[in-house]
Amino acid sequence: MAALCVAQKLAGCDDAVLHTFLDRHASLADAPRNEALAVTQDIVGAAEGLDTLLEIVAASLSDKQSATVYMLCADFIAQNGTVSPEEMRFLERLGEALMIDRLSRAAFDRAAQARAASLTGDGDG
């Protein structure tokens, strides 16, 4: 949830967009959203906050969970159709913190772009 909150901030979208995204993912539907948003904003707002948050997220996840978190963040960022340099850098830092290799990250990113295109009808076919 914390990583998605950072992705939301970088995307510049409001809480409703994040809540809609979370509602589409059954495993996140009951997550403590407001609490996670508040704690994440406090952490990220502090000096070295993003690094601290990434360390906390990485330390709290298994390898399988790390891949899922990365994919969810990539999906959330890709849903707007355009990925900013800041969002790309966040995904890179998140992937590094979660120890996901570059090839896997590239595959996850491409899959997220494909899913976003199929959801919005902007695909090539």
C-alpha positions in Angstrom: 0.0 0.0 0.0 2.8 2.4 0.9 4.5 2.0 -2.5 1.2 2.6 -4.3 0.7 5.8 -2.2 4.1 7.1 -3.5 3.1 6.1 -7.1 -0.1 8.0 -6.6 1.7 11.1 -5.5 4.1 11.0 -8.4 1.2 10.5 -10.8 -0.4 13.6 -9.4 -3.8 12.0 -9.1 -6.3 12.3 -6.3 -7.3 9.7 -3.7 -10.3 8.6 -5.7 -8.1 7.3 -8.5 -6.1 5.2 -6.0 -9.2 3.9 -4.3 -10.7 2.9 -7.7 -7.5 1.1 -8.5 -7.5 -0.7 -5.2 -11.2 -1.7 -5.6 -10.3 -3.5 -8.8 -7.8 -5.7 -6.9 -9.7 -7.9 -4.4 -6.7 -8.6 -2.2 -6.4 -4.8 -1.6 -10.1 -3.9 -1.3 -10.0 -4.0 2.5 -6.6 -2.5 3.0 -6.4 0.3 5.6 -6.2 3.1 3.0 -6.4 6.3 4.9 -4.0 5.1 7.6 -1.5 4.0 4.9 -1.8 7.3 3.1 -1.2 9.3 6.2 1.8 7.2 7.4 3.3 7.1 3.9 3.0 10.9 3.5 4.7 11.4 6.9 7.6 9.1 6.0 8.1 10.4 2.5 7.9 14.0 3.8 10.9 13.4 6.1 14.6 13.8 5.2 15.6 10.6 3.3 12.0 9.6 3.5 11.7 7.8 0.2 14.8 5.7 0.9 13.4 4.8 4.3 10.1 3.9 2.9 11.7 1.7 0.2 13.8 -0.1 2.9 10.7 -0.7 5.0 8.7 -2.1 2.0 11.6 -4.3 0.9 12.2 -5.7 4.4 8.5 -6.6 4.9 8.0 -8.6 1.8 8.9 -12.1 0.5 10.3 -12.5 -3.0 6.9 -13.4 -4.4 5.2 -10.4 -2.6 8.0 -8.1 -3.9 7.1 -9.0 -7.5 3.4 -8.4 -6.8 4.0 -5.0 -5.3 6.2 -4.0 -8.2 3.6 -5.2 -10.7 0.8 -3.3 -8.9 2.8 -0.1 -8.9 3.7 -0.5 -12.6 0.0 -1.1 -13.4 -1.1 1.9 -11.4 1.5 4.2 -13.1 0.7 2.8 -16.5 -3.1 3.4 -16.3 -2.7 7.0 -17.3 -1.0 6.0 -20.6 2.0 8.3 -20.1 4.7 7.6 -17.6 6.7 10.5 -16.4 10.5 10.4 -15.8 9.8 10.7 -12.0 7.5 7.7 -12.2 10.1 5.7 -14.2 12.7 6.6 -11.6 10.4 5.5 -8.8 9.8 2.1 -10.5 13.6 1.7 -11.0 14.3 2.5 -7.3 11.5 0.3 -6.1 12.7 -2.6 -8.3 16.2 -2.1 -6.9 15.0 -2.0 -3.3 13.0 -5.2 -3.9 16.0 -6.8 -5.6 14.1 -7.5 -8.8 16.4 -7.9 -11.8 16.3 -5.4 -14.7 15.0 -8.0 -17.2 12.1 -8.9 -14.9 11.3 -5.3 -14.3 11.2 -4.6 -18.0 8.8 -7.5 -18.5 6.6 -6.3 -15.7 6.6 -2.7 -17.1 5.7 -3.9 -20.6 3.0 -6.1 -19.3 1.6 -3.2 -17.3 1.6 -1.0 -20.4 -0.2 -3.8 -22.4 -2.9 -4.2 -19.6 -3.4 -0.4 -19.5 -3.8 -0.2 -23.2 -6.3 -3.1 -23.3 -8.3 -1.4 -20.4 -8.5 1.9 -22.2 -9.0 0.6 -25.7 -5.8 2.2 -26.9 -4.2 -1.0 -28.1 -2.9 -1.7 -31.6 -5.3 -4.2 -32.6 
